[in-house]
Amino acid sequence: MADLNAGRGTAGKLLKDEQLYNDARAAIARFNTAAERIDNVVAGAQRGEGTVGKLLTDEALYSNVNQLSSEGVKLMYDFRQNPKKYLTIKFQLF
């Protein structure tokens, strides 16, 4: 215990080093600030604010993206079945 109180050894230094304490407090403050900012962004998105919020809450946009995805799948299937419909290769001889 005397070594701890005197700040000797690893545990003693951890308990008595004021700079380490100050650094830890600063790191915790930065973490809390970052967490608060993330909370604000998430809350805004849940309210439909910003691009992400609109993507998450707009039913019409969701339907359009869903339909676009479905049409893309159909196009890929059709392309695989009939690539000549979409590609034209011409050979020119001089």
TIMARRO-548217 format. One line per 2 residues: number of its first residue (from 1); their letters; for each residue z, y, x of C-alpha. Coordinates in steps of 0.5 Angstrom, whole numbers, plus 500, padded with zeros to 3 digits. Layout:
N
NUM> A> Z:Y:X; ...
//
This chain:
94
1> MA> 500:500:500; 502:505:506
3> DL> 494:504:508; 492:505:502
5> NA> 496:512:501; 494:514:508
7> GR> 486:513:506; 486:507:511
9> GT> 481:501:510; 475:501:505
11> AG> 479:501:499; 484:507:502
13> KL> 477:511:504; 475:510:497
15> LK> 481:512:494; 482:518:498
17> DE> 476:521:500; 475:527:496
19> QL> 467:528:498; 466:521:495
21> YN> 470:523:489; 466:530:488
23> DA> 459:526:489; 461:521:484
25> RA> 463:526:479; 456:530:480
27> AI> 452:523:479; 456:522:473
29> AR> 454:529:470; 447:528:472
31> FN> 447:521:468; 450:524:462
33> TA> 445:530:462; 439:525:463
35> AE> 442:521:457; 443:527:453
37> RI> 435:528:454; 433:521:452
39> DN> 437:522:446; 434:528:444
41> VV> 427:525:445; 429:519:441
43> AG> 432:523:436; 425:528:436
45> AQ> 421:521:435; 425:518:430
47> RG> 424:525:426; 416:525:427
49> EG> 416:530:432; 411:530:438
51> TV> 406:525:440; 410:519:440
53> GK> 414:521:434; 407:522:430
55> LL> 405:515:433; 411:512:430
57> TD> 412:515:423; 405:517:421
59> EA> 403:511:416; 396:514:416
61> LY> 395:514:423; 398:507:423
63> SN> 393:504:418; 387:507:422
65> VN> 389:504:429; 390:498:425
67> QL> 383:498:422; 380:500:429
69> SS> 383:494:432; 381:490:427
71> EG> 374:493:427; 374:492:435
73> VK> 376:484:434; 370:484:430
75> LM> 365:487:434; 367:483:440
77> YD> 366:477:436; 359:479:434
79> FR> 357:481:441; 359:474:444
81> QN> 355:471:438; 349:475:439
83> PK> 349:479:446; 342:481:445
85> KY> 343:485:439; 347:490:444
87> LT> 344:489:450; 336:490:452
89> IK> 334:488:459; 327:491:461
91> FQ> 324:489:467; 318:493:470
93> LF> 313:491:475; 310:496:479
//
